[in-house]
Amino acid sequence: IHCNTGCYEANPPFVPDLMESMATKMDSLLESASLGLTFIVIVPAWTTLTFWKSLVSSRWLRAPLLEIPATEHGFCDGAQHQRKPSERHRPSSFNTGVFILQNDLAFQKSTASSSTRLLDILSHLRNAMSKAKGNLEDISSYEHRVRRG
């Protein structure tokens, strides 16, 4: 994959080696892009793993890391097509980290160029994720319901 400009969301499969490869590739793309390039990265907060450390220390990180506790958010399950509409969303199993990575051109030209605006974007994202918990408010209730069928 080669991107030279644009804004992309990344929520990779939760495989540590894959997430580390993603972080390395994004760093390379941000370094070589001749136009504005932004990545919004959403990953589990597995803070002791290499991919996490790479993202936290990235020179392209433009806003403070947003770490959302698992109890405060949910997501649209990848198997939502097999679930009842009322169960499309589910509570999260892990804390989640959200990173905004931008090269200098994207940061300078973006409507989100100020730190205040980036924090506002993260606040809106956190709010949206908090509403995606579904009917079952915690992961234990969700897992019990899924196992029961």
Phi and psi restraints in degrees (value plus and minus 20) as a CYANA .aco file:
   2 HIS   PHI    -154.5  -114.5
   2 HIS   PSI     101.6   141.6
   3 CYS   PHI    -141.5  -101.5
   3 CYS   PSI     118.6   158.6
   4 ASN   PHI    -133.3   -93.3
   4 ASN   PSI     -38.9     1.1
   5 THR   PHI    -177.5  -137.5
   5 THR   PSI     138.5   178.5
   6 GLY   PHI     100.0   140.0
   6 GLY   PSI    -197.7  -157.7
   7 CYS   PHI    -147.1  -107.1
   7 CYS   PSI     107.1   147.1
   8 TYR   PHI    -149.5  -109.5
   8 TYR   PSI     122.7   162.7
   9 GLU   PHI    -120.4   -80.4
   9 GLU   PSI     117.5   157.5
  10 ALA   PHI    -146.5  -106.5
  10 ALA   PSI     100.7   140.7
  11 ASN   PHI    -156.1  -116.1
  11 ASN   PSI      56.8    96.8
  12 PRO   PHI     -92.2   -52.2
  12 PRO   PSI     145.3   185.3
  13 PRO   PHI     -76.0   -36.0
  13 PRO   PSI     126.5   166.5
  14 PHE   PHI    -101.7   -61.7
  14 PHE   PSI      47.1    87.1
  15 VAL   PHI    -140.1  -100.1
  15 VAL   PSI      93.8   133.8
  16 PRO   PHI     -70.9   -30.9
  16 PRO   PSI     -66.6   -26.6
  17 ASP   PHI     -83.6   -43.6
  17 ASP   PSI     -58.6   -18.6
  18 LEU   PHI     -85.6   -45.6
  18 LEU   PSI     -61.6   -21.6
  19 MET   PHI     -87.9   -47.9
  19 MET   PSI     -53.9   -13.9
  20 GLU   PHI     -88.9   -48.9
  20 GLU   PSI     -61.0   -21.0
  21 SER   PHI     -80.7   -40.7
  21 SER   PSI     -60.1   -20.1
  22 MET   PHI     -80.9   -40.9
  22 MET   PSI     -67.3   -27.3
  23 ALA   PHI     -81.1   -41.1
  23 ALA   PSI     -61.5   -21.5
  24 THR   PHI     -85.2   -45.2
  24 THR   PSI     -63.8   -23.8
  25 LYS   PHI     -84.7   -44.7
  25 LYS   PSI     -62.7   -22.7
  26 MET   PHI     -82.5   -42.5
  26 MET   PSI     -61.6   -21.6
  27 ASP   PHI     -78.8   -38.8
  27 ASP   PSI     -64.3   -24.3
  28 SER   PHI     -85.0   -45.0
  28 SER   PSI     -63.5   -23.5
  29 LEU   PHI     -84.7   -44.7
  29 LEU   PSI     -61.7   -21.7
  30 LEU   PHI     -85.5   -45.5
  30 LEU   PSI     -55.7   -15.7
  31 GLU   PHI     -87.7   -47.7
  31 GLU   PSI     -59.8   -19.8
  32 SER   PHI    -113.4   -73.4
  32 SER   PSI     -33.2     6.8
  33 ALA   PHI     -83.2   -43.2
  33 ALA   PSI     114.4   154.4
  34 SER   PHI    -115.7   -75.7
  34 SER   PSI     -24.8    15.2
  35 LEU   PHI    -146.6  -106.6
  35 LEU   PSI     158.2   198.2
  36 GLY   PHI     -87.2   -47.2
  36 GLY   PSI     112.0   152.0
  37 LEU   PHI    -158.3  -118.3
  37 LEU   PSI     111.4   151.4
  38 THR   PHI    -152.5  -112.5
  38 THR   PSI     120.7   160.7
  39 PHE   PHI    -146.7  -106.7
  39 PHE   PSI     110.8   150.8
  40 ILE   PHI    -127.4   -87.4
  40 ILE   PSI      94.6   134.6
  41 VAL   PHI    -129.1   -89.1
  41 VAL   PSI     108.1   148.1
  42 ILE   PHI    -142.7  -102.7
  42 ILE   PSI      95.4   135.4
  43 VAL   PHI    -161.8  -121.8
  43 VAL   PSI     141.2   181.2
  44 PRO   PHI     -86.8   -46.8
  44 PRO   PSI     126.4   166.4
  45 ALA   PHI    -103.2   -63.2
  45 ALA   PSI      47.2    87.2
  46 TRP   PHI    -112.4   -72.4
  46 TRP   PSI      61.0   101.0
  47 THR   PHI     -88.0   -48.0
  47 THR   PSI     -35.6     4.4
  48 THR   PHI    -112.3   -72.3
  48 THR   PSI     -26.3    13.7
  49 LEU   PHI    -110.1   -70.1
  49 LEU   PSI     137.1   177.1
  50 THR   PHI     -79.9   -39.9
  50 THR   PSI     -63.3   -23.3
  51 PHE   PHI     -79.4   -39.4
  51 PHE   PSI     -59.2   -19.2
  52 TRP   PHI     -85.1   -45.1
  52 TRP   PSI     -66.7   -26.7
  53 LYS   PHI     -82.7   -42.7
  53 LYS   PSI     -56.5   -16.5
  54 SER   PHI     -84.1   -44.1
  54 SER   PSI     -63.6   -23.6
  55 LEU   PHI     -89.5   -49.5
  55 LEU   PSI     -63.8   -23.8
  56 VAL   PHI     -81.2   -41.2
  56 VAL   PSI     -55.8   -15.8
  57 SER   PHI    -116.5   -76.5
  57 SER   PSI     -14.6    25.4
  58 SER   PHI     -80.9   -40.9
  58 SER   PSI     116.2   156.2
  59 ARG   PHI     -91.3   -51.3
  59 ARG   PSI     -30.7     9.3
  60 TRP   PHI    -112.9   -72.9
  60 TRP   PSI     -24.0    16.0
  61 LEU   PHI     -86.7   -46.7
  61 LEU   PSI      98.2   138.2
  62 ARG   PHI    -126.1   -86.1
  62 ARG   PSI     -29.0    11.0
  63 ALA   PHI    -160.1  -120.1
  63 ALA   PSI     136.5   176.5
  64 PRO   PHI     -77.6   -37.6
  64 PRO   PSI     123.2   163.2
  65 LEU   PHI     -74.4   -34.4
  65 LEU   PSI     114.1   154.1
  66 LEU   PHI    -121.4   -81.4
  66 LEU   PSI      95.5   135.5
  67 GLU   PHI    -133.4   -93.4
  67 GLU   PSI      99.6   139.6
  68 ILE   PHI    -127.5   -87.5
  68 ILE   PSI     100.8   140.8
  69 PRO   PHI     -78.8   -38.8
  69 PRO   PSI     124.8   164.8
  70 ALA   PHI     -75.9   -35.9
  70 ALA   PSI     -54.5   -14.5
  71 THR   PHI     -91.8   -51.8
  71 THR   PSI     -30.3     9.7
  72 GLU   PHI    -128.3   -88.3
  72 GLU   PSI     -11.0    29.0
  73 HIS   PHI    -178.5  -138.5
  73 HIS   PSI     148.0   188.0
  74 GLY   PHI    -163.5  -123.5
  74 GLY   PSI    -189.9  -149.9
  75 PHE   PHI    -177.3  -137.3
  75 PHE   PSI     149.1   189.1
  76 CYS   PHI    -102.6   -62.6
  76 CYS   PSI      95.9   135.9
  77 ASP   PHI     -84.6   -44.6
  77 ASP   PSI     118.3   158.3
  78 GLY   PHI     -81.4   -41.4
  78 GLY   PSI     -38.5     1.5
  79 ALA   PHI    -123.6   -83.6
  79 ALA   PSI       7.7    47.7
  80 GLN   PHI     -79.4   -39.4
  80 GLN   PSI     -46.8    -6.8
  81 HIS   PHI     -89.6   -49.6
  81 HIS   PSI     -35.1     4.9
  82 GLN   PHI    -120.0   -80.0
  82 GLN   PSI     -20.2    19.8
  83 ARG   PHI    -128.8   -88.8
  83 ARG   PSI     142.5   182.5
  84 LYS   PHI     -84.7   -44.7
  84 LYS   PSI     129.0   169.0
  85 PRO   PHI     -73.2   -33.2
  85 PRO   PSI     -53.4   -13.4
  86 SER   PHI     -91.0   -51.0
  86 SER   PSI     -32.2     7.8
  87 GLU   PHI    -134.3   -94.3
  87 GLU   PSI       1.8    41.8
  88 ARG   PHI     -81.5   -41.5
  88 ARG   PSI     -57.6   -17.6
  89 HIS   PHI    -121.3   -81.3
  89 HIS   PSI     135.1   175.1
  90 ARG   PHI    -163.0  -123.0
  90 ARG   PSI     135.7   175.7
  91 PRO   PHI     -85.7   -45.7
  91 PRO   PSI     132.6   172.6
  92 SER   PHI     -99.2   -59.2
  92 SER   PSI     127.1   167.1
  93 SER   PHI    -107.5   -67.5
  93 SER   PSI     -40.1    -0.1
  94 PHE   PHI    -155.2  -115.2
  94 PHE   PSI     136.6   176.6
  95 ASN   PHI     -80.6   -40.6
  95 ASN   PSI     131.6   171.6
  96 THR   PHI    -143.9  -103.9
  96 THR   PSI     119.2   159.2
  97 GLY   PHI    -127.1   -87.1
  97 GLY   PSI     117.7   157.7
  98 VAL   PHI    -141.6  -101.6
  98 VAL   PSI     105.1   145.1
  99 PHE   PHI    -140.4  -100.4
  99 PHE   PSI     117.9   157.9
 100 ILE   PHI    -130.8   -90.8
 100 ILE   PSI      92.3   132.3
 101 LEU   PHI    -129.0   -89.0
 101 LEU   PSI     107.9   147.9
 102 GLN   PHI    -161.2  -121.2
 102 GLN   PSI     123.7   163.7
 103 ASN   PHI     -98.7   -58.7
 103 ASN   PSI     153.2   193.2
 104 ASP   PHI     -80.3   -40.3
 104 ASP   PSI     -62.3   -22.3
 105 LEU   PHI     -82.8   -42.8
 105 LEU   PSI     -62.0   -22.0
 106 ALA   PHI     -85.4   -45.4
 106 ALA   PSI     -60.9   -20.9
 107 PHE   PHI     -86.1   -46.1
 107 PHE   PSI     -59.1   -19.1
 108 GLN   PHI     -93.8   -53.8
 108 GLN   PSI     -56.5   -16.5
 109 LYS   PHI    -116.0   -76.0
 109 LYS   PSI     -37.6     2.4
 110 SER   PHI     -88.8   -48.8
 110 SER   PSI     130.9   170.9
 111 THR   PHI     -89.0   -49.0
 111 THR   PSI     -34.2     5.8
 112 ALA   PHI    -122.1   -82.1
 112 ALA   PSI      15.4    55.4
 113 SER   PHI     -95.8   -55.8
 113 SER   PSI     -38.8     1.2
 114 SER   PHI    -113.9   -73.9
 114 SER   PSI     131.8   171.8
 115 SER   PHI     -79.4   -39.4
 115 SER   PSI     -56.4   -16.4
 116 THR   PHI     -81.7   -41.7
 116 THR   PSI     -63.3   -23.3
 117 ARG   PHI     -86.6   -46.6
 117 ARG   PSI     -59.5   -19.5
 118 LEU   PHI     -84.2   -44.2
 118 LEU   PSI     -60.4   -20.4
 119 LEU   PHI     -84.0   -44.0
 119 LEU   PSI     -56.0   -16.0
 120 ASP   PHI     -84.1   -44.1
 120 ASP   PSI     -63.2   -23.2
 121 ILE   PHI     -80.6   -40.6
 121 ILE   PSI     -65.9   -25.9
 122 LEU   PHI     -83.7   -43.7
 122 LEU   PSI     -56.7   -16.7
 123 SER   PHI     -83.9   -43.9
 123 SER   PSI     -63.2   -23.2
 124 HIS   PHI     -84.2   -44.2
 124 HIS   PSI     -59.9   -19.9
 125 LEU   PHI     -85.1   -45.1
 125 LEU   PSI     -64.6   -24.6
 126 ARG   PHI     -78.9   -38.9
 126 ARG   PSI     -64.3   -24.3
 127 ASN   PHI     -81.3   -41.3
 127 ASN   PSI     -65.3   -25.3
 128 ALA   PHI     -82.8   -42.8
 128 ALA   PSI     -62.0   -22.0
 129 MET   PHI     -87.4   -47.4
 129 MET   PSI     -49.5    -9.5
 130 SER   PHI     -89.5   -49.5
 130 SER   PSI     -42.4    -2.4
 131 LYS   PHI    -109.4   -69.4
 131 LYS   PSI     -22.5    17.5
 132 ALA   PHI    -121.0   -81.0
 132 ALA   PSI       9.2    49.2
 133 LYS   PHI    -103.2   -63.2
 133 LYS   PSI     -35.2     4.8
 134 GLY   PHI      59.6    99.6
 134 GLY   PSI    -190.1  -150.1
 135 ASN   PHI     -92.7   -52.7
 135 ASN   PSI     -45.8    -5.8
 136 LEU   PHI    -120.9   -80.9
 136 LEU   PSI      93.7   133.7
 137 GLU   PHI     -92.0   -52.0
 137 GLU   PSI     -43.6    -3.6
 138 ASP   PHI    -151.0  -111.0
 138 ASP   PSI     142.4   182.4
 139 ILE   PHI     -86.2   -46.2
 139 ILE   PSI     -53.7   -13.7
 140 SER   PHI     -82.7   -42.7
 140 SER   PSI     -65.0   -25.0
 141 SER   PHI     -82.9   -42.9
 141 SER   PSI     -61.7   -21.7
 142 TYR   PHI     -82.7   -42.7
 142 TYR   PSI     -69.3   -29.3
 143 GLU   PHI     -83.6   -43.6
 143 GLU   PSI     -57.9   -17.9
 144 HIS   PHI     -82.1   -42.1
 144 HIS   PSI     -63.8   -23.8
 145 ARG   PHI     -85.3   -45.3
 145 ARG   PSI     -62.5   -22.5
 146 VAL   PHI     -87.8   -47.8
 146 VAL   PSI     -62.2   -22.2
 147 ARG   PHI     -87.1   -47.1
 147 ARG   PSI     -52.6   -12.6
 148 ARG   PHI     -92.1   -52.1
 148 ARG   PSI     -47.8    -7.8
